[in-house]
Amino acid sequence: MRTDFLPFSKPTISEDAIADVCDSIRSGWLAMGPKTVDFEKKFAEYTGAKFAISVNSATAGLHLAVMAVTQPGDEVITTPMTFASTVNAIIYAGAVPILADIDPVTLNIDPKKIAEKITSKTKAVIPVHFAGRPCNMDAIEKIAQEHNLAIIEDSAHALGASYHGKKIGSGKGPRRIAVFSFHPTKNITTGEGGMITTDDEKAADQMSVQRQNGMDKGAWNRFGAKGKSHYDIFIPGLKYQMMDIQAAIGRDQLKYLEKFNKRRTEIIEKYNTAFAGIDGLTLPAPIEKGCVHSWHIYTPLLDSKKLGFTRDEFMEKMKEYNIGTAYHYQALHLFSGYAKITGLKKGDMPVAEEIGEKIVSLPLFPAMTNEDITDVIEAVTNICK
Ligand SMILES: Cc1ncc(COP(=O)(O)O)c(C=O)c1O
């Protein structure tokens, strides 16, 4: 039995990043500045998008993205298998969230279900690349083209993933926006933080001024040696910028992304091999050929009838082994607030509801040691066999 608790996720931050944060603090330039601009440039290079716009969370990025491509009253289709932010962004942009059920194998939004939900008011779709597995973008793009919809890819889980040779967030395609999260559990972190990528210049302009209260110039253009203090406000905005303190971590993290994701893949391969024979445990489906999974989370499904205990009981048993787990996600419409807003009830999204009862996230982060992996494997195997 482990003596220390193994959390379900933990970031790895280098000493260089810590030194660069200290440098920002000592320099007096803590808020958005040259390091943020540098991080955006490097992020755009990595994804291949024309524009990378940093923000203080993916939630903020999603809000800006929905505001950029919809008008109040428009309908936006998304998945019930997501974090609250995806739907909150739609609601706070004044649009109407419409949920479409998921595919039981990929756990991503089912394109057929998107097609069924389209009305004359539908203006955008937000596929979420669940766990880091790319959605069926060919089918989603086809629907979007037919109905002139914008696509906002909630890529909070998907940094480093790619779809048929194209990096998630490469921005290609009309009115196409991707939003990444740098929360500490994500593939790279800045503490809190996020990044929007797009090739759409009009949307990029709007999102980039709206993240700084609508001002046409950021503080770093006003208070620097060559700055001019006057500014215009094009459009009312919000305070959603990233700080240089965060960007100092982010630009360093980006250097390690491929290494981090390689280690994540190694870990899930060990899990897949070890758990293959356990009756009652459904492992994540193999990744579609030509795609790269970023393995933000590893989410087997537990069949309580076969195993004799529920997912929640399993999570409690893992705690007895000193191992943390997590739960992504309860089908969104089952939360009381969203039930009211969407008018949906239990039984309306059967696939997401069933998955929501069976799913669990096991520990997965690059700094896990081989001993940590063995501990998880032993605990899961002992509990399930
Ligand atoms: C699918 C999804 N979308 C959006 C978000 C919001 O990200 P952030 O915490 O950076 O606002 C999360 C965060 O966990 C998420 O998992």
The ligand as a Gaussian input file, in Angstrom:
#p B3LYP/6-31G(d) Opt

LIG

0 1
 C      -14.105000      20.411000     -21.999000
 C      -13.726000      21.626000     -21.221000
 N      -14.049000      22.820000     -21.715000
 C      -13.719000      23.959000     -21.067000
 C      -13.051000      23.926000     -19.883000
 C      -12.734000      25.204000     -19.173000
 O      -11.369000      25.396000     -19.019000
 P      -10.816000      26.490000     -18.012000
 O      -10.763000      25.857000     -16.672000
 O       -9.460000      26.835000     -18.544000
 O      -11.734000      27.664000     -18.061000
 C      -12.689000      22.710000     -19.314000
 C      -11.975000      22.647000     -18.036000
 O      -11.819000      21.680000     -17.375000
 C      -13.032000      21.531000     -20.007000
 O      -12.703000      20.323000     -19.513000

